[in-house]
Amino acid sequence: MKIDVQGFEEAVLRGAERSLGRCLGLHLELSVLPLYRGGLMLPEMLAKLTDLGFALMDLQPGFADPHSRELLQLDGTFFRRPGKHQP
């Protein structure tokens, strides 16, 4: 499942509770710095996805500040851990 919702990832994950049990993988943007009001930051999102039974498999640079080149977002790919189902 690809999630691209500019700061509403947590709400989407809550709304997709039943569907997540059938998902083998997730792809979403992970914020390194606060970009969206109420959006989860990288450490919180990693913890949330781990709790849901997903393991981080790949990180790619995403969005960076065009002037400072500071990394603002990463693209993360997660796969369900074998034998793990959502809580």
N, C-alpha and C positions, 0 to 999 in steps of 0.2 A: 504494500500500500504506500503510495506517495502522498505525503502531507505537505502542502505549501500554502500556509494560511496566515502569514505575517503576524505572529504573536499569539495565535489562538490554538496552538498545538495541543495544549492541555485540555481545552474544551473539546476538541475533536477526538482525542483519545478517550475522554469520558463518554462521549456520545457513541463511540464505536466499540464499547465494551464487548458486546456479543460478537461482533465481527472480528475483533482482534484474536479471538481464540482460533480462528481459521487462517490467520495471516502467518505466513512463514517469514516475511520480511517487511521492514519499514524503511522508508527513505525520507528524511526531513532535514530542514535547516536548523542548525544549533547556534544560538546567539552567544558570542564570547563577551560582548558588552551589551548593556540594555539598549534595545532598539525600539521595542514596542511596549507600551504600558501594559503591565500585567503578564507579559510573556515570561516564560521560564528561561533561566540562564542555563548555560551548558552543564554545570554540576547538577542542578536540579533535574534537568531533562534526562541526564544519564542515570540518575538514581531512579526516576520514574520508570524509564524503560527497562531497567534491570529488574525492578519490582514486578513488572508485567511479564517477565520471562524472556526478554530480548537481550542479546549480546551485541556489543559494538564490533563490527567487522571491518569497517572502512571509514576513513575521514578524508575529505578533500577540501582544499581551500575554497571558500565561497566568495563572499562579498568583502571587499576591503575599502577603506577610506581612500579615495582617489588622490588625495594630497599627501597624507602621511604614510599611506600604504599599510596602515595598521589593520590587521585582520579583525573583522567584525562578526562574521558568520562562517560556519563550516557546514558542509553537506555531510550528513552522517547516514551510513547504511547499517542496519541492525537486522540480525536474523534470530529467530526463536531458538532458544537453547533446547537441545533434544530432551524430550520428556517433560518439558515445562509448559504449562498452560496458564493462562491468565488467572490471577487470584479471584 
